[in-house]
Amino acid sequence: MLDQRVLAEWLEANCAAQGVPVHVTDPGVLARVGVLMGAAPGTDGRGSGRSTAAAS
């Protein structure tokens, strides 16, 4: 099993080395990552089936 502390340290070090933030908050980036990871377009990516589209 992977130690969560070791993983967090690795992630922080690699993000710092690449000049990128550890936490991504940009909705557009999160949507693209969700699609790359197999989430259905227009969902919130948490498996709830809720749409992220604005109500009409």
C-alpha positions in Angstrom: 0.0 0.0 0.0 1.2 3.5 -0.8 1.9 5.8 2.1 -0.3 8.9 1.7 2.4 11.1 3.2 5.0 9.8 0.7 2.6 10.4 -2.2 1.8 13.9 -1.0 5.5 14.7 -0.8 6.2 13.3 -4.2 3.3 15.2 -5.7 4.3 18.5 -4.2 8.0 18.1 -5.3 7.0 17.2 -8.9 4.5 20.1 -9.1 7.1 22.5 -7.8 9.7 21.2 -10.3 7.3 21.8 -13.2 6.0 25.1 -11.9 2.4 24.0 -11.7 0.0 24.2 -8.7 -0.8 21.2 -6.6 -4.5 22.0 -6.6 -6.3 22.8 -9.9 -9.4 25.0 -9.6 -9.9 26.2 -13.1 -13.3 24.7 -14.2 -12.2 24.5 -17.9 -9.1 22.5 -17.0 -11.1 20.2 -14.6 -13.7 19.5 -17.3 -10.9 18.6 -19.8 -9.3 16.3 -17.3 -12.6 14.7 -16.5 -13.1 13.9 -20.2 -9.6 12.5 -20.4 -10.4 10.3 -17.4 -13.6 9.0 -18.9 -16.2 11.2 -17.3 -19.3 11.8 -19.4 -19.3 15.4 -20.8 -21.7 17.7 -18.9 -21.5 15.8 -15.6 -19.8 17.0 -12.4 -17.2 14.2 -12.6 -18.2 12.8 -9.2 -20.4 10.0 -10.6 -23.6 11.7 -9.3 -24.9 12.2 -12.8 -25.6 15.9 -12.0 -25.1 18.2 -14.9 -22.7 21.1 -14.7 -24.6 22.9 -17.4 -26.3 26.1 -16.4 -30.1 25.8 -16.0 -32.0 27.3 -18.9 
